[in-house]
Amino acid sequence: MGASVDTYTSDLRMPLASVNLGDYSNRTEAVRETVRTATDNGWVLAPEHQWSDFDCGGGEIHIPIHARPKH
């Protein structure tokens, strides 16, 4: 259960956070957990308008992530 953050995928060759919607009561809760997991691991999620290509439709969402800028 929970969101995971993968620093690469073999098919898309970019960092992604993935979440299984079945683990949560709704999409908002799932995305909130994904944000927390990505942030805890030093990433920031791409803007939501960039997510659509990665929504698998099979109950799992893959969200592009970027390294958090160093200040």
C-alpha positions in Angstrom: 0.0 0.0 0.0 1.1 3.5 -0.6 2.8 5.6 -3.2 6.2 4.9 -4.5 8.9 7.1 -6.2 11.0 5.6 -8.9 13.9 7.6 -10.2 13.6 6.0 -13.6 11.4 3.7 -15.6 12.6 1.5 -18.5 9.7 2.5 -20.7 9.5 6.3 -20.2 13.1 7.0 -19.1 12.1 9.7 -16.6 11.5 10.0 -12.9 8.0 9.1 -11.9 5.9 8.8 -8.7 3.3 6.1 -9.0 0.2 5.4 -6.9 -2.3 2.7 -6.9 -5.7 4.3 -6.5 -7.2 1.1 -5.0 -5.2 1.8 -1.9 -7.1 5.0 -1.2 -10.7 6.1 -0.7 -10.4 8.6 -3.5 -8.1 10.2 -6.1 -7.4 13.3 -3.9 -6.2 11.2 -1.0 -4.0 9.2 -3.4 -2.4 12.3 -4.9 -1.9 13.8 -1.5 0.0 10.7 -0.4 2.0 10.8 -3.6 3.0 14.4 -3.0 4.1 13.5 0.5 6.1 10.6 -0.6 7.8 12.5 -3.4 8.6 15.5 -1.1 10.0 13.2 1.5 12.4 11.8 -1.1 13.6 15.2 -2.4 11.3 15.5 -5.4 8.6 17.9 -6.6 5.7 16.8 -8.7 5.2 18.2 -12.3 2.2 20.4 -12.8 -1.0 18.5 -13.0 -1.6 19.4 -16.6 1.4 17.2 -17.4 0.0 14.1 -15.7 -2.6 13.0 -18.2 -0.3 11.1 -20.5 0.8 9.0 -17.5 -2.7 8.1 -16.1 -2.8 4.4 -16.9 -6.6 4.1 -16.5 -6.0 0.8 -14.8 -6.2 2.1 -11.3 -2.7 3.5 -11.2 -1.4 7.0 -11.9 2.2 7.8 -12.8 3.1 11.4 -12.1 6.3 12.9 -13.6 8.6 14.3 -10.8 11.6 16.6 -10.8 14.5 17.0 -8.4 13.7 19.8 -6.0 15.9 22.8 -6.7 18.7 23.4 -4.3 18.6 26.8 -2.6 
